[in-house]
Amino acid sequence: EILNTAQRVTDVMTALLSGIAVISLVVGGIGIMNIMLVSVTERTREIGIRKAVGATRGDVHQQFLIESVILSLMGGVFGILLGIGTAALLAKIAGIATSISIRPILYAFLSSVCVGVIFGVYPARKAAQLKPIDALRYE
């Protein structure tokens, strides 16, 4: 009976932590999307020049999508390093036994890539759809 109760408590905690993680990823993704939209707005003239010189929609789309993924990967790597550092600090100062396994680190890294791709598509598409003449006229 005690084991079943402990298992249910563990399941509830896992569900709550998973929900918090999903919310954090969505909020982080929205932040990345906003940064990329500002970048597209600030670089409208540059996009127009690139397109006027011969860059295709795919080239511009790829450029902004790569920037979004790199931005999210930097955040993911920072988070992974922060997590490893916190675990080491807890083990040293508080004497709490911690273990670091590679699978959650890989999941975190892949989640960063997915967030970058998913939330980078709209700004990249917006940049790719700019018409060169309108972009060159933009102040």
C-alpha positions as CSV (number, residue, x, y, z in Angstrom):
1,E,0.0,0.0,0.0
2,I,2.8,2.4,0.9
3,L,4.6,1.5,-2.3
4,N,1.5,2.2,-4.4
5,T,1.1,5.6,-2.7
6,A,4.7,6.5,-3.3
7,Q,4.4,5.5,-6.9
8,R,1.3,7.7,-7.4
9,V,3.0,10.7,-5.7
10,T,6.0,10.1,-8.0
11,D,3.7,10.0,-11.1
12,V,2.0,13.2,-10.1
13,M,5.3,15.0,-9.5
14,T,6.6,13.8,-12.9
15,A,3.5,15.1,-14.6
16,L,3.7,18.4,-12.9
17,L,7.4,18.8,-13.7
18,S,6.7,17.8,-17.3
19,G,4.0,20.4,-17.6
20,I,6.3,23.1,-16.2
21,A,9.0,22.0,-18.7
22,V,6.6,22.3,-21.6
23,I,5.4,25.7,-20.5
24,S,9.1,26.8,-20.2
25,L,9.9,25.6,-23.7
26,V,6.9,27.4,-25.1
27,V,7.8,30.7,-23.3
28,G,11.4,30.3,-24.5
29,G,10.2,29.6,-28.0
30,I,8.1,32.7,-28.0
31,G,11.1,34.7,-26.9
32,I,13.2,33.4,-29.7
33,M,10.4,34.1,-32.2
34,N,10.1,37.7,-31.0
35,I,13.9,38.2,-31.2
36,M,13.9,36.8,-34.7
37,L,11.0,39.0,-35.8
38,V,12.8,42.1,-34.5
39,S,15.9,40.9,-36.4
40,V,13.9,40.6,-39.6
41,T,12.4,44.1,-39.1
42,E,15.9,45.6,-38.4
43,R,17.5,43.8,-41.4
44,T,14.7,44.4,-44.0
45,R,17.1,46.5,-46.1
46,E,19.8,43.8,-46.0
47,I,17.2,41.2,-47.0
48,G,16.1,43.4,-49.9
49,I,19.7,43.8,-51.1
50,R,20.4,40.1,-50.9
51,K,17.2,39.3,-52.9
52,A,18.0,42.0,-55.4
53,V,21.5,40.5,-55.9
54,G,20.0,37.1,-56.5
55,A,19.3,35.3,-53.2
56,T,16.2,33.1,-53.5
57,R,13.4,32.8,-51.0
58,G,15.0,29.6,-49.8
59,D,18.3,31.2,-49.2
60,V,16.7,33.9,-47.0
61,H,14.5,31.4,-45.3
62,Q,17.5,29.1,-44.5
63,Q,19.5,32.0,-43.2
64,F,16.9,33.0,-40.6
65,L,16.1,29.5,-39.7
66,I,19.7,28.7,-39.0
67,E,20.0,31.8,-36.9
68,S,17.0,30.7,-34.8
69,V,18.4,27.2,-34.3
70,I,21.8,28.6,-33.3
71,L,20.1,31.0,-30.8
72,S,18.1,28.2,-29.2
73,L,21.1,25.8,-29.2
74,M,23.1,28.4,-27.3
75,G,20.3,28.6,-24.7
76,G,20.2,24.8,-24.6
77,V,23.9,24.5,-24.0
78,F,23.8,27.2,-21.4
79,G,21.0,25.3,-19.6
80,I,22.8,22.0,-19.8
81,L,26.0,23.5,-18.3
82,L,23.9,25.3,-15.6
83,G,22.3,22.0,-14.7
84,I,25.6,20.1,-14.6
85,G,27.1,22.9,-12.5
86,T,24.1,22.9,-10.1
87,A,24.3,19.1,-9.7
88,A,28.0,19.3,-8.9
89,L,27.4,22.2,-6.5
90,L,24.7,20.3,-4.7
91,A,27.0,17.2,-4.4
92,K,29.8,19.3,-3.0
93,I,28.1,21.8,-0.7
94,A,25.0,20.0,0.5
95,G,26.3,16.4,0.2
96,I,23.4,15.4,-1.9
97,A,24.2,12.4,-4.2
98,T,23.7,13.4,-7.8
99,S,24.2,11.5,-11.0
100,I,24.4,12.9,-14.5
101,S,23.3,10.7,-17.4
102,I,23.7,11.4,-21.1
103,R,20.1,10.6,-22.1
104,P,18.5,13.6,-20.5
105,I,21.3,15.8,-21.8
106,L,20.6,14.6,-25.4
107,Y,16.8,15.1,-24.9
108,A,17.5,18.7,-23.7
109,F,19.8,19.3,-26.7
110,L,17.2,17.9,-29.2
111,S,14.5,19.9,-27.5
112,S,16.5,23.1,-28.1
113,V,16.8,22.2,-31.8
114,C,13.1,21.6,-32.1
115,V,12.2,24.8,-30.3
116,G,14.5,26.7,-32.7
117,V,13.0,25.1,-35.8
118,I,9.4,25.4,-34.7
119,F,9.5,29.0,-33.4
120,G,11.9,30.1,-36.2
121,V,9.7,29.1,-39.1
122,Y,7.4,32.1,-39.0
123,P,10.1,34.8,-38.8
124,A,12.1,33.0,-41.5
125,R,9.0,32.8,-43.7
126,K,8.2,36.4,-43.2
127,A,11.8,37.4,-44.2
128,A,11.7,35.1,-47.3
129,Q,8.4,36.6,-48.5
130,L,9.6,40.2,-48.5
131,K,9.7,41.7,-52.0
132,P,13.1,43.2,-52.9
133,I,11.7,46.6,-54.0
134,D,9.6,47.0,-50.9
135,A,12.5,45.9,-48.7
136,L,14.9,48.4,-50.4
137,R,12.4,51.2,-49.8
138,Y,12.0,50.4,-46.2
139,E,13.4,53.0,-43.7
